Amino acid sequence: IEVTSAGKSCATGSARLPEDAVPPPSLDRFPPASPPAAENRPAASAASLPVGGTLNSLPLEASAEYAASYLRDVRETDGLYAREGLVHPGSVLRMCNHALLQNVLLGPWIHVGSEVQNFSAARVGETLVARSYVAANYERKEHLFVELDVLVLSGGTRPVAQVRHTAIYRPRQVAAA
């Protein structure tokens, strides 16, 4: 899929099924840890986002109220999620943002992209948590990027999705200001 505006490509996306089922990664690669208290989060930087560093989210109870609110907020019109008691996949991706936001202080930032491998559906009433580590931290075109390898779990043990989550944590415009 491609989104264009004024004749320019703004976003692209694709989906496919692997030829063989992909097993979830070992939980050993994603150790449990609590993020720092909000007032103790360091500013996002190469030092606070070191390659291999752990960034985990706080648990999120995907209550019926939370799920319904999310569906309203994103204007989801398909009744599938509410009817089947499923957590919207956007909430799963939001957990990746939480892994970043709950560990470092960010100014303006940009979610650049995510590569998602789903393993199971998250259900309303379950508690989700994101466990991740910094897979890469680099500069490109004067933007500072971080790539997280994130495992979203339900109940602390069941893999829901693994996500390669990429963000610009310091846009060049901010650095120049």
N, C-alpha and C positions, 0 to 999 in steps of 0.2 A: 504494500500500500504506500502511496505517496501523497503528501499534502503539499499543494502549491498555492502561492499567493502572488498576484501580479506577474504570473509567468515564471516565478522562481520556486525551486524546490525548498520547502521549509522543514519537512520531516519525512522520514521513511520508516517503514517497519515491515517485518516479515514474520511468518510463523510456519513451522514445519514439525513433523513428527520424525524422530530418529528411526533408522531402520531397525535397531535393536533397543530394547528398553534400557535406559540409563539408570544404574543403581544410585541411590543417594550416597553422598560422601560419608565417611566415618565421622561420628560426633567428636572423636578425638581431635580432629582438625579444627574444631570450633569449641574451645573450652568455655564453660560458663563463667561469667564475670559480671559484676554490676557496674554500670556507668558511674562516673563521679557525681557527687551532689551538684545540682545545677549551678550553684554559686562557685564551685571549684573547677568548672570546665575551663581548660586553657583555650586561648585563641587558636583557631585553625592555622597550622603552619607545617612545614616539613618536619619540624621537631615534634609536634604534637600528633602528627599523622605518619609515624615511621612505618616503612614497609615491614610487615609482620606484626605490627601493633594490633591489639585486640580492641574492637569497638562493638559492644553489645547494647541492646536496647533494654529498657524496662519492659516487664510483661504488660501486654495489652489484653484486657478481657474483651473479647468480641461479643459483647452482650447483644441482645435483640435491639436495644435502644441504639447502641453504637452502629450496628449494621444498618438499621433503618435510616439513621441520620446520614451515614455515608452515602447510601443510595440516593437520598434527597439532594445532598450536597453536589453530587456529580451528575444529577438529573438522569439517573439510570431509569429507563422506561421498561426494560424487559423484566417481567415478573418472575423469571427463573430463580434469581437469588433469594428473594423473600419466600417464594413457594417451596423451594428445596432446602431452605435454612443454610444457604451458602454465604460465606464471606466473599465479598467482591474481590477479584484479583488486584484491583487498585489498592485495596487495603493491605494486601501482602507486600506490594511494592512500597507502600508508605512505611512499612516496617523497616525497609532499607534506609529510608530517609531518617527514621528515628535513630538508627544505629549511628549515623553521623551527627545529627543534631543534638543527641543526648550525651555526646562525648566531647564535643568541642564547640566553642563559640564561633558562630559564622556571621559575617556581614552579608551583603548581597552575594548570592551563590546561584548556580544553575545546575539543575539535574540534566545531564547530557544524554544519558542513555542507560538501558538495562538489557542484559541478555538473561533470559529466564528459562530455567529448567524446572517444570512442575513435577511433583511427585505424588501429591494427594491434595484433596480439596480441604480448605479450612472451613469449619462449620461454626455457625452462630452458637455461642455459649462456650466455645473453646478459648483458651488463653494462648496468645501468640507471643513469641519472642524472636528477636533477630540476634544471631551470633555472627560476628564477622571479624575479618582481619583485613588490614591494608595490604592489597596485592601490588599496588603501584602508586607512586607519588611523583609527579613530573611537571615540567613546564612545557607548554606548546603555544607558540604565538603570543607569548607574554602572559598567558593564563596559567594559573596553578591548578592542576588536576589531581584528584584522588580516585583510585579504583578500589572498591571494596569487593571481597568475595564474601557473600552473605548467605547464611543458611537460616531460613525462617522455619521455626518449629512450632508445632502445636503441642501443648501439654509438656513442653520441655524435652520431648523425646521423638515425636513423629515428624519427619521432614515433610514440609509442605512445598518448599521451593528453594532452589539455589539460584542466586542472582549475582551476576557480575555488574555492579552498580557504579556508574561513572558520574562524577560531578566536578564542576569547576568551583573550587572553594575560594578562589580569589581571582575575579575577573580582572583583566589588565586595566580596565577603566577605573577600578577601585584603587589599584596600586598606583596609578598615575595621579590620582586626586590628592 
